[in-house]
Amino acid sequence: MPLSIENRPDEARALATIHAAIEAGVTLIDTADSYHWHAGEEGHNEELVARALAGRTEQVLVATKGGRTRPGDGSWGVDGRPVHLRRACEASLRRLGVEAIGLYQLHKPDPRVPWAESVGTLRELLDEGKIRAAGLSNVSVAQLLQAREVLGQDLVSVQNEYSPLVRDSEPVLRACEELGVAFLPWSPLGGISRSSLDPGAPAFEPGPFHRVAAGRGVSPQQVCLAWLLASSPVLIPIPGASRPESARDSARAAELELTAAELAQLG
């Protein structure tokens, strides 16, 4: 998302960031048709991902989303109507240049549309072979369970906000564990401010993530992602990046095993 919304980097740096992630071992790229800045450039991020992955599509699962809108004034809207979701999915197929989307996620429930209608559209897209697996985002436990009844084993993921700062989706995470559904926390680095290890960062009182990071000689962001990975067997963080260095740093978290004492310190 940071590669396409407000204050995005130039395309060369954006492509280099995606390439750095793949070269570091990342195999899941998360995008959405609404990840753009200006009006009239829907799918900016999907097109960017498609260019970056040219010739590498077998290495990576691309997950995209439909059901949100951006009019270009910085605001976000929601549109869960079946006609919109179908149109959005077909546009994403064209932009990504694939015959079927690996993972298609309903970006946010639309309070104006019955939940069963929005989820039912995902079922239709699965049955038509336009998507291979379905996911949900920004949902409650009740919405997850209702969608599971419609989608069955084809519902493979839930993407809610979850981080050291935001724990509201803890019940959803536990429900995902019971169902064997992947939980993809968005904004997983919430609460992890700039590190005291960063050049030019102002002095501040370090929190537990920063203390563990200083002891390990790694970034607090890396410690945060390792903490998330250790918190549940179904949890797969999706940190954003706008620089190759950030992408490489995040990927290294997969190799950072925190000790029991460090996990206790982090809470």
Salt bridges, closest charged atoms under 4 A:
GLU6 OE2 - ARG70 NH2 2.94
GLU11 OE1 - ARG51 NH2 3.19
GLU23 OE2 - ARG56 NH1 3.95
ASP30 OD2 - LYS65 NZ 2.64
GLU41 OE2 - ARG8 NH1 2.80
GLU46 OE1 - ARG95 NE 2.65
ASP79 OD2 - ARG81 NH2 2.81
ASP79 OD2 - HIS84 ND1 3.52
GLU90 OE2 - LYS130 NZ 2.66
ASP110 OD1 - ARG112 NE 3.09
GLU124 OE1 - ARG86 NH2 3.03
ASP127 OD1 - ARG123 NH2 3.06
GLU128 OE1 - ARG86 NH1 2.86
GLU128 OE1 - LYS130 NZ 3.60
ASP154 OD2 - ARG123 NH2 2.90
GLU170 OE2 - ARG174 NH2 2.32
GLU177 OE2 - ARG174 NH1 2.61
ASP249 OD1 - ARG252 NH2 3.65
GLU262 OE2 - ARG216 NE 2.95
